[in-house]
Amino acid sequence: MKLVKEPITLDELKEIAKERFGDLIKAVVDIEQEIMIIGGELHADEEVLLTEEHNSKREYTWGINLYPDVLGDDFIEFDSMINLKPSLGNRSRGVENTEIQRKIRAVVEKLITK
């Protein structure tokens, strides 16, 4: 797993994808600190790393999948079990709040140079 707080290239992302799942990378984004963990097997493992080692708060961490070979809106998939946060109004594996989706996209665009 890799902490991303400075921009990485799309080519780096593709290499990380090859190491684990081939065409996708699991990531957890902290929308408050504007950092993310990539390359884990489970979103839950990435979230634990963010909360325990980087002081992230669960209400700001969201699980996504990145598809480095896909351009446009389908580059990011908002789907993770860690997104189930009924107390915050998110009752599905997706990210239901469009403002949170926008923040996630902004962090990803900031940290991955295409």
N, C-alpha and C positions, 0 to 999 in steps of 0.2 A: 504494500500500500504506500502511496506517495501523497504527501501534503503538497498542495499547489497554492502558493500565495504570490508567486511571480509568474508571468505568462510563460506558457509552454507552446510549442508548435503543434500543428495538426499532425505532422509526421511523427512526433514523439508520442502523441496520443495513439496513433495507428500501431506503433511498436508495442505499446502497453496492451492494446487490445489483442494483438497476436499472442502475447504471453498467457492470456487467461481464457477468453471466450471467442476470440477470433474477430467477430464483427461488432462487438459492443464492449463498453466499459461501464462498470457500475461506479457511481460517484455519489457522494453526499456533500451538499453545498450548505455552508453556513452563510445565510444572507445578511447577518448582522456584521460579521467580521470580514465578509467577502473573501472567503477561502474555501477550498474543497479538498476532500480526500478522494483519490481515484485508485483503481486497480485492485480493490478487494474482491473477495469471492462473494461476500454478503454485504448489503448496505448496513446491516446491523453492526458488523465489525468496524466499518468505517465510521459510523456514528459514535461508537464507543471510543474510538481513537480521538475523534474531535472533542468529545465531551471530557474525557479523562486527561488528555495531554495538551489540549488547546483551549480549554475553558469555554467551549461552545455550550449553548443552552438548547435544550431539545426543541423549544418552540421556534428556533431559528434554523434547525437542520432539516433538510429535505432530500429524499433519495430520488435519484434520476438515473437513467441509462443514456449513454452517449453513443452515437453511431458515427464513427469518424469517416466512413465512406459515403455518408448521406449528407446532402446539402439542404438548406432551408429549414422549415419548421420541424421536419422529422429527424433532425440531428439530435434533438433532445426528446426523450420519452419520460413523462412524469408518471412513473410507476414503481412503487416500492412499498413493502409492508410497513416500513418505518413512518410512512406518511399517514398511517391511521392514527389520527389525533382528535378523537371526538371532543375532548375538552376545549380544543381550539377551533371546533367547527368543521374539521376535516374528517369525514366519515368513510373515506375510500382510500384505496392505494394510490390514487391519483392526487394531484394538487388542485383542489377545487377553486381556490381563490385566485382570480386572474392577476391581482396585484402581486401576490407571492410568486406566481409564474413569471411575471415580468422581472422581478428582482432576481430570481434564479437565472433567467436568460441573461440579464445584465452581468452577473458575476461570471457566468460561463464565457460570455463574449469578451470580458476583460481578461480572463485567464487563459484563453485558448486563441492563439493567433492563427488565422487561416491563410 
